[in-house]
Amino acid sequence: MSDTVSDEDFSYILDQVRHFVRDAVVPRENEIMATNSIPDDIRGAAAHMGLFGYAIPAEWGGLGLNLRQDVELAMEFGYTTLALRSMFGTNNGIAGQVLVNYGTEAQKKQWLEAIASGEVVASFALTEPGAGSNPAGLRTSARRVGDDWVLDGQKRFITNAPVADLFITFARTREPGPDGPGIAVFLVPADTPGVSVGPKDAKMGQEGAWTADVVFDSVQVPGSALVGGTEEIGYRAAMTSLVRGRVHIAALAVGCAQRALDESVGYAAANTQGGVPIGEHQLVQAMLADQFTEVAAGRALVREAAAAYDSGADRRFLPSAAKLFCTEMAGRVADLAVQVHGGTGYMREVPVERIYRDVRLLRLYEGTSEIQRLIIGGGLYRKASKHV
């Protein structure tokens, strides 16, 4: 599967992650939900297993997994509270990959080993009040002052912002035009004067996964903070990281849906109505069948999208298709899970109630479902139009 990690070694890694998720994290889901935090011992265990850097190249202290391997782990992470994955997701994904793919050697040397170990938590600071799924509306500015850059603006819904050590920050250096979108990306340590983080957002679900606003008020960083040493990298870095992230999020959704299916099957077999297990009723069986089919289809699509990404065959349509289908699918499967459980499924501390709330966000970040439809449909149309 990978030049870095053999199939045999990855099988061992996957088995260890599966046991960690199901034995150490699943039993503590309600604790995480109630405290809105991941316990320190779980964080420590995740760091010890290398989960903060599983997608960072081995030369920088990570495990060096490719995307096909990444999605197998993501399906396991999705089996429990999404706060677990959120804890190290940006290090491996949209934030870490900017440095992996576009950082200078000096930038990689300074940051990647600490990111891979979990010593540094990196946040991807792209979304703004007026710029979400489409970065073209980005208004945070960066202007030159001598050899330095000064950043001003506000970011919103930034994952891990309350605990971040480094913000991978996208800012506009000029207005968009024929010569490009005018977006650059900067490495901004969280303790830089002028950086302030707002209170934790109170979200519908995903308790323990912290997001917050980040304000940059005349934040001055050296020229060496410009990722790749050029202003032209920012927009491309954002898009590349988001495309890879879409496949990962799709896999996460499959894991959530698998958990919802397993909870539904277990409930149908163990709980009775009128003296017989509810699973005896054909309408309940039909719901289980629909859930199973949706999960199986999502898993197959994720694996196909990851293989196409790794080979370079498709880094546009299949990632968006996987993200669109799997995140929408997880919502349908979670809804059916609540229905199978009846009134019990609406109660707090019942897994399917949490899953129902958690998966709703998956249809929003890394590009909404509507953005994925535009990418797929618009791209197919433009491709066909060239041959008319």
N, C-alpha and C positions, 0 to 999 in steps of 0.2 A: 504493500500500500504506500510506503514512503521510503525514501532513501535513508531517512534518519532512524525510523522506528520500524522494525520488522513486524510481520503479521503475528509472529509468536509473542514478541514483547508487547505488542499492543493488546493482544488478547489478555495478557496478565494485567495490564493497566486498566482495561475495561472491566475486568472482573473485580479488581480492587475498588474502583469507583462505584460499581453497582452495590457492593457490600457496604461501602461507606454511606451511600445515600439511603439504603433501605434499613440498615442496622443502626446508624448513628444519627441520621437526620430525620427520617420519617417519624420515629417515636416522639420527636420534640417539636413537631410542627405547630402544635397549639401554644407551646411556650414561646416560640418565635413570633407567632401571631400576636400573642398577648403583650409581649414586651417590645414589639416592633424592633427587634434586633437579633442578630446572629450571635449565639454565645461564643465567648472567647475560645473555649476549648474546640469548638467546631471550626472556627477560623484557623486556629493553630494546626489542627489536623489537616485541613485543606492545604495550607501552606506547606506542611511537611510532605504531603503527597505530590507536590509540584503543580497543584491546580491553578495557581496564580500565573503560571507560565507555560501551560501545556502546548500552546500554539506559538510560543516564542522559539526561534531557532536555538538548537543546542549550543551553538557557539556563544550565545549570550545567556546561557544558564537555564534555558527552557527545555521542554521535551521534544519540540520540533514536529508536532503532529501536523499532518496535512488536513485539508478540509474533510476528506472522507472519514478520517479518524475523529476529527472534531465533532462531526454530527452524531457519531455513535455515542460519544460522551454526552453531548447535549441532550440526546433522548433519555439518558439516565438522569441528568440534572433536572429535566422537566418532570420527572416522576415525583418530585417533592416540591416544597415551597420554592417559588422562583427567587426568593431572597438569597438562597444559596448560590445560585449561578450568578446573580447580580453582583455578589461580593467580589468575584474575580473575572466577571465577564468582560468588562471594559479593558482590563489589562491584556487579556488574550485577543480581544476582538477589535472593535472600532477605534479604540485609542492606541493600543499597542501596535496594531498593524500599520498605523500611519508611520511610526518610527521604523518598524521592520522594513517597510517597502520604500520609504522616502527619506528617512533620516540620513544625515551625514555620518561618517564613521565616528567622528567625535561625539555626536549626539547619541548614537547607539551605545558607545562605550560609557557615556555618562549615565544613561538611564535604563537601558534594557535589562541588565542583570538585576538591578534593584526591583524593576517591575516584575520580572520572572519569579523572584523569590517572595514577592508580596511585601517587601520592605517599603516599596512605593506603590501607592494606589493612583492610577492614572484615570482621568475623566476626559470624556470627549465633549468639548464645549462648542457645539454647533448650533443647536436649536435656540431661537430667540422668540420674543413675543410676536414678531411679524414674519418669522422665517422658520418653518418647521420642516415638512417633508421636501420642500423645494428650497434649497439654500440660495437660490438666486435673489431672494428678498433680504438677504443678510445685511444688517446695518452696523454692527460693531465695526469700528474703524481702527486702522493702524497707520500712523504717520511717522515718517522718519524725523529724528532729531539728532543730527550728527550721525554717528555710527549706530545709534540705538533706535528702538521703535517705542512709540507710546500708543497704548491701546485704551479705547474708551467704548463702553457699551454694556449691554445686559444680556445674559444667557438665561434660558428657562428650562426646567425639567431635567437638569443635568444629573445623571446617575452618579452616585457616590460622591457628589460635591461636598457633603458635610465632612467626609473623611479623606478627601483627595489630597495628595501631595503634589500632584502635577496636573495642570489643565492643558490638554491639547486644544488650543484655542484658534478658531477660525475668525478671520477679520478681513474687512474690505480695505485694500490699499489704494484703490481707485475705482471709479465708476465703470461698470461693464461696457464693453465696446467690441469692435471688430478684432481687437488684439487679445480678447479673453475676458473672463468674468471678473477679474480684478480681486480674487480672493486668495489670501495667503494663510498659512497656518504657523502658529508660534507655540513654543514650549514655555509655559508660564508656571513657575513654582507657586504653590498655594500661599506661601508666606511672603510673596512679593508685595511691597507696599502698594496700596490702592486696590488690592483684591479683597472682596468681601463676599461671604456666602450667607444667603438668607436662611430662614428657619426651614426645617424639613417639611416637605409638602405632605399634606394629609390626603392620601389617595384612597380610591375605592377598594383597592386590594394590594397585593404584594407587600404586606407588612414585613418590615425588616430590610426591604430594598429601599434605600434612601435616595431621594432626589431633592434638589433645591435650586433656587435662582443663584446666579453668580454675577456680580457687578464688577466691572473693570473701570476704575476711575483714575485716569491719567497713570496707568500702569506702565512703567518703563522697564523694558527688557533689552539686553544687548543684541547686537546684530547676530550673534551666534545662536540666538533663540529661534531664528527663522528656519523652519524645517526644510532641509535639503539645500539651504543657502540661496534659495530663489523664490521670488514672489509667485512664480507661475505654477507651483505645485499644489496650492491649497485646494482648489476645486476638484482636481483630479484625485487627490488624496482622500477627500471626503467621499467622493463617489465610489472609489475602489473599495474603501473600507466598508461602506454601507452595503455594497453588493455582496461581499463575503458574509457580512453580518446577517443579511436576509436569509441565507441558507441556514446559518446557525439558528436563527430565531424560528425558522420553519421546523427544524429538528426539535427544538425546545417544545414547540407546540405539539408535536407528535408524542413526546414524553408525557406531557400533561394529559393528552387525550387517552393515552394508554392507561394512566393511573385512574382516570375517570371511568374507563371501561372496566378495569379490574374491580373497582369499588362497586360498580353496578352489578357485575356478575356475582360478586360475593354477597351483596345485599339480597339479590333475587333468590339466591340459593338458601340463605339463612333466615329470611324473614317471611312470616306467614300472614295471610289475609283469608279469613273464613276457614281457618284450619289447614290450609295448604300453602306451600311456598309460593310466593308471588311469581317465581320463575315458571310455574306450571301454566300460567296464563299466556296464551299465544301472542297477545298484544305486547306483553313485556318482552317475550322472546324476539319479537320483531324489532323492538327498540335496541336490544342487545346486538342483533344482527346488523342493524344500520351502524351502530357504533363501531363494531368490529371491522366492517367493510371500509368505513371512512379512515380508521386508523391505519389499516393495511395499505390503502391507497396513498395516504400521506407519507408513510415510511418509504414506500417504493419511490415516490417522487423526490423526496429529500435525498435519497441515496443516488438517484440518477443526476440530480442537480449538482451534488458535491463532486461526483466523478467527472462531470462535464466541466466544472470549474477547475478542478485540479489539472485536467488535460489541456485546458484552454479552449475546448470545443465550444463552450457557451458560457460567457460571463455576463449575460444580459437578460435573456428571456427566461431561461429555466430558473435562475435565482428568484426572479420576481414571481414566476408562476408558483414555485414552491412556497414562497412566503405568503402569497395570496391564498392559495388553496389550504395550506396547513393551518394558518392562523384562523381562517374562517371555519375550517373543519373542527378545530379544537373548541370553538364556541358552540357549534352544533352538538358535539359529543358531550360537552359539559352540561348543556341544557337538557339533553336526554337523561344524563346521569341524575340530575335533580328530579326529573320526572319519574324515573324508576324508583327513587327513594321516597317519593311522595312528600308529605309534610316534613319528614325527617331531613330531607335534603335541603330544606330552607333554614335549618338551625345552625347557628355558629358552633364551631369545633367539630362539625361533621366535614370530612375531607372534601366532598363534592361541592359544598357551599363555598369553601375557600377557592377551589379550582375554578368554579363559575366566575368568581370575581377576578381572580388572578389572570385568566387567559384573555380577558377583554382588552387589556393593554397591548397584547401581542399584535393586534390588528392596527395599532397606531404607530409604534416606533419602528425605526429603520425604514420609514416610508409607509404611509397608510395604504389600506387596500385599494383606495381610489388611485393613488400614485402608481401602484403596481399595475393596475389595469391600463393606465395611460402609457406606461413603459411598454407593456406587452402589445396592446392594440395599436398604439401609435407607431411602434417600431415595425410591426408586421406590415402595416399599411404603407409606411414609407419604403420599406424594402420591396414590396410588390409594385409600388408606383414607379420605381426606377426601370421596371421592365415593361411598362405599358407603352 
